[in-house]
Amino acid sequence: MALAGGSVEIGSAATSAVLNSIIGGNDFVAAYPTQGINDQVQSIFYVLEDSPIQGVEDLPGKTVAVNTLGAHLDYTVREALHQKGLDQNAANLITVPGPQLDQVLRSGQVDVAAFGYWQTTFEGAAREGGGIRAIFDDTDVLGEIAGGFTVLRRDWVEAHPQAARIWVEQSARALDYARENPDETRAVMARALEERGENPEVAAFFAGYGVREGGRAIPRDIDFWIEVLEREGKLQPGQLTSADVLLSDDTVAAK
């Protein structure tokens, strides 16, 4: 809403949320993946160790804690159910902030807690506490894919192509640095958490951003979710393509 209203120039959201926003009429472009999932960085779905839930096929009727509705974890659950031939809306999804995921799972308020790929600090701390068991992760469902994007308004990019280009290039450098220097990155995060009055020790569990070298996006990062939205009837076939959504080199060419 802030990006669409012009009060900010840069936003970020899960890919599915970005596409839903564009479908809703916002002329946004996806500049680069902010985070993604791969063998090292994943969203993990946990149950208590003695839970009867063993996998996706046991999710119908169960309560699953996710960070927000309409975004990555929501769509991952629905896609996982769909791939098993089950009603994609068979699980009961509720929103729970990241710091409370461990608590609501251990207290029995939810059956499953989904720790997003951007919440590896919370996931690591919960795992260290023991008594929980992973039943699946989002790479099992989606494969290696971008999880979310930094988003810009198209009119702002066209008015400021050089600024947009510099932002994208330097952000890619920062992502590469974080991947190549994980210990220093965790130290920086620990300092930031301490300055904010939060627990700096959880920075040790940061697994990385899960993006490709150079912060590159590929068409599948977008096309996968376009196909899901077409299947759900939110998009007509061919209405939107990855080329319509991804920021192109021509758009940010220096002038």
C-alpha positions as MATLAB code, in Angstrom:
seq = 'MALAGGSVEIGSAATSAVLNSIIGGNDFVAAYPTQGINDQVQSIFYVLEDSPIQGVEDLPGKTVAVNTLGAHLDYTVREALHQKGLDQNAANLITVPGPQLDQVLRSGQVDVAAFGYWQTTFEGAAREGGGIRAIFDDTDVLGEIAGGFTVLRRDWVEAHPQAARIWVEQSARALDYARENPDETRAVMARALEERGENPEVAAFFAGYGVREGGRAIPRDIDFWIEVLEREGKLQPGQLTSADVLLSDDTVAAK';
ca = [
       0.000    0.000    0.000;
       2.842    2.372    0.832;
       4.558    1.652   -2.482;
       1.361    2.017   -4.490;
       0.548    5.270   -2.714;
       3.958    6.780   -3.416;
       5.040    7.228    0.206;
       7.979    4.836   -0.377;
      10.006    4.043   -3.495;
      11.098    0.504   -2.595;
       9.050   -2.390   -1.258;
       9.490   -6.119   -0.762;
       7.127   -9.078   -0.593;
       6.758  -12.763   -1.368;
       6.438  -13.515   -5.087;
       2.822  -14.619   -4.777;
       1.983  -11.409   -2.910;
       3.759   -9.313   -5.570;
       1.736  -10.981   -8.308;
      -1.519  -10.565   -6.397;
      -0.719   -6.870   -6.035;
      -0.060   -6.516   -9.769;
      -3.283   -8.385  -10.535;
      -5.002   -5.883   -8.265;
      -3.938   -3.044  -10.568;
      -0.553   -1.906   -9.275;
       2.065   -1.264  -11.966;
       5.031   -2.794  -10.139;
       8.207   -4.441  -11.384;
      10.163   -7.137   -9.548;
      13.716   -5.773   -9.362;
      15.637   -8.726   -7.894;
      15.086  -11.628   -5.493;
      15.618  -10.557   -1.905;
      15.625  -14.143   -0.675;
      15.003  -17.615   -1.972;
      15.037  -21.290   -1.155;
      17.650  -23.936   -1.939;
      19.376  -26.827   -0.173;
      20.790  -24.481    2.483;
      17.922  -22.011    3.019;
      14.386  -23.360    3.387;
      11.039  -22.849    5.030;
      10.504  -25.772    7.401;
       7.211  -27.090    8.769;
       7.507  -28.474   12.307;
       5.293  -30.534   14.611;
       5.854  -31.700   18.162;
       7.972  -34.833   18.344;
       5.057  -37.016   19.489;
       2.591  -35.609   16.931;
       0.767  -38.152   14.737;
       1.313  -35.856   11.748;
       3.915  -37.400    9.450;
       3.596  -35.431    6.228;
       1.512  -33.289    3.896;
      -1.161  -35.980    3.563;
      -1.963  -35.500    7.273;
      -2.575  -31.736    7.041;
      -6.314  -31.699    6.193;
      -8.221  -30.421    9.205;
      -5.040  -29.402   11.032;
      -4.094  -25.875   12.138;
      -0.928  -24.466   10.574;
       0.768  -21.295   11.803;
       2.130  -19.065    9.002;
       3.418  -15.506    9.047;
       0.698  -14.052    6.806;
      -2.076  -15.149    4.495;
      -1.753  -14.795    0.736;
       2.032  -15.027    0.741;
       4.766  -17.672    0.452;
       3.907  -20.074    3.287;
       0.173  -19.903    2.595;
       0.716  -20.817   -1.055;
       3.305  -23.470   -0.169;
       0.765  -25.289    2.012;
      -1.918  -25.085   -0.649;
       0.459  -26.220   -3.381;
       1.673  -29.122   -1.216;
      -1.917  -30.284   -0.697;
      -2.681  -29.888   -4.408;
       0.326  -32.010   -5.361;
      -1.018  -34.780   -3.109;
      -4.400  -34.624   -4.829;
      -6.040  -33.045   -1.777;
      -8.248  -29.976   -1.434;
      -5.768  -27.097   -1.380;
      -7.836  -25.346    1.294;
      -8.091  -28.406    3.560;
      -5.726  -27.071    6.246;
      -6.650  -24.284    8.651;
      -4.066  -21.524    8.307;
      -3.667  -18.875   11.006;
      -1.210  -16.003   11.243;
       1.432  -16.026   13.982;
       4.451  -13.659   14.228;
       7.855  -15.324   13.882;
       8.969  -14.820   17.509;
       5.843  -16.666   18.741;
       5.991  -19.721   16.437;
       7.897  -21.908   18.884;
       5.615  -20.944   21.768;
       2.303  -21.627   19.998;
       3.553  -25.005   18.747;
       4.833  -26.198   22.139;
       1.699  -24.994   23.924;
      -0.509  -26.984   21.536;
      -2.297  -23.941   20.116;
      -1.405  -25.098   16.587;
      -0.643  -28.489   15.063;
       2.095  -27.246   12.727;
       4.398  -24.227   12.844;
       5.862  -23.000    9.556;
       9.197  -21.230    9.925;
       9.781  -19.223    6.765;
      13.103  -19.215    4.909;
      13.581  -15.652    6.191;
      13.056  -16.871    9.792;
      16.045  -19.225   10.075;
      17.086  -17.494   13.292;
      13.778  -18.429   14.968;
      13.879  -21.897   13.417;
      17.403  -22.558   14.689;
      16.548  -21.476   18.211;
      13.402  -23.667   18.215;
      15.303  -26.672   16.866;
      18.011  -26.254   19.510;
      15.289  -26.469   22.179;
      14.457  -30.019   21.040;
      11.126  -31.784   21.152;
      10.056  -30.838   17.622;
      10.216  -32.659   14.294;
      10.308  -31.420   10.696;
       7.678  -32.969    8.408;
       8.523  -31.206    5.130;
      10.117  -28.073    3.713;
       9.203  -25.780    0.836;
      11.924  -27.078   -1.497;
      10.118  -30.440   -1.353;
       7.136  -28.645   -2.882;
       8.603  -25.826   -4.977;
      12.182  -26.813   -5.736;
      14.865  -24.108   -5.864;
      13.107  -20.819   -6.489;
      13.108  -17.162   -5.483;
      10.914  -16.583   -2.471;
      10.335  -12.855   -2.704;
      11.377   -9.750   -4.566;
      12.330   -6.161   -4.035;
       9.608   -4.264   -5.867;
       9.651   -0.847   -7.543;
       6.897    1.204   -9.159;
       7.305    1.196  -12.927;
       6.761    4.958  -13.212;
       9.527    5.586  -10.655;
      11.956    3.321  -12.531;
      11.186    5.069  -15.819;
      11.696    8.475  -14.204;
      14.904    7.434  -12.389;
      16.537    4.635  -14.420;
      20.065    5.353  -13.206;
      19.058    5.359   -9.537;
      17.165    2.084  -10.074;
      20.171    0.542  -11.820;
      22.570    1.570   -9.034;
      20.196    0.233   -6.366;
      19.887   -3.142   -8.085;
      23.626   -3.476   -8.773;
      24.706   -2.568   -5.246;
      22.041   -4.771   -3.673;
      23.379   -7.676   -5.739;
      26.872   -6.928   -4.417;
      25.544   -7.010   -0.850;
      23.796  -10.342   -1.457;
      26.996  -11.802   -2.922;
      29.011  -10.530    0.031;
      26.603  -12.125    2.497;
      26.875  -15.467    0.704;
      30.670  -15.331    0.470;
      31.190  -14.066    4.043;
      28.612  -15.838    6.238;
      30.466  -15.381    9.538;
      30.833  -11.629    9.068;
      27.195  -11.410    8.003;
      26.082  -13.166   11.195;
      28.269  -10.797   13.242;
      26.634   -7.779   11.580;
      23.185   -9.220   12.274;
      24.084   -9.898   15.899;
      25.163   -6.277   16.376;
      21.949   -5.028   14.784;
      19.801   -7.275   16.985;
      21.641   -6.151   20.107;
      21.190   -2.482   19.191;
      17.446   -3.131   18.808;
      17.240   -4.771   22.231;
      16.691   -8.237   20.764;
      18.576  -11.481   21.350;
      21.855  -11.345   19.349;
      22.559  -15.040   19.899;
      19.938  -16.115   17.341;
      22.071  -14.553   14.571;
      24.217  -17.696   14.760;
      21.343  -19.588   13.104;
      21.125  -17.314   10.055;
      21.459  -19.639    7.050;
      21.801  -17.050    4.284;
      19.540  -15.386    1.752;
      19.214  -18.324   -0.634;
      19.646  -16.281   -3.812;
      21.697  -16.987   -6.904;
      25.020  -15.313   -7.626;
      24.511  -11.703   -8.629;
      20.974  -11.702   -7.215;
      19.728  -13.077  -10.540;
      16.136  -14.000  -11.211;
      15.063  -16.572  -13.780;
      11.649  -16.795  -15.493;
      10.581  -19.811  -13.402;
      10.767  -17.665  -10.249;
       7.698  -15.846  -11.597;
       6.180  -18.348  -14.034;
       5.642  -21.006  -11.370;
       3.355  -18.717   -9.397;
       1.628  -17.378  -12.518;
       0.642  -20.964  -13.322;
      -0.709  -21.412   -9.779;
      -2.764  -18.216  -10.034;
      -4.084  -19.276  -13.447;
      -5.124  -22.605  -11.961;
      -6.961  -20.763   -9.179;
      -8.735  -18.544  -11.692;
      -7.118  -15.326  -10.486;
      -5.380  -14.917  -13.859;
      -6.499  -15.746  -17.356;
      -4.028  -17.883  -19.351;
      -1.509  -15.577  -20.996;
      -2.730  -12.524  -19.098;
       0.622  -12.063  -17.366;
       4.142  -13.355  -18.074;
       7.438  -13.215  -16.239;
       8.691  -10.704  -18.830;
       5.858   -8.363  -17.805;
       6.917   -8.540  -14.156;
      10.726   -8.732  -14.041;
      12.771   -5.550  -14.286;
      14.561   -5.555  -17.641;
      18.052   -4.306  -18.414;
      16.592   -1.959  -21.039;
      14.405   -0.261  -18.437;
      17.341    0.627  -16.195;
      19.879    1.391  -18.919;
      21.870    4.510  -18.040;
      20.647    7.677  -19.718;
];
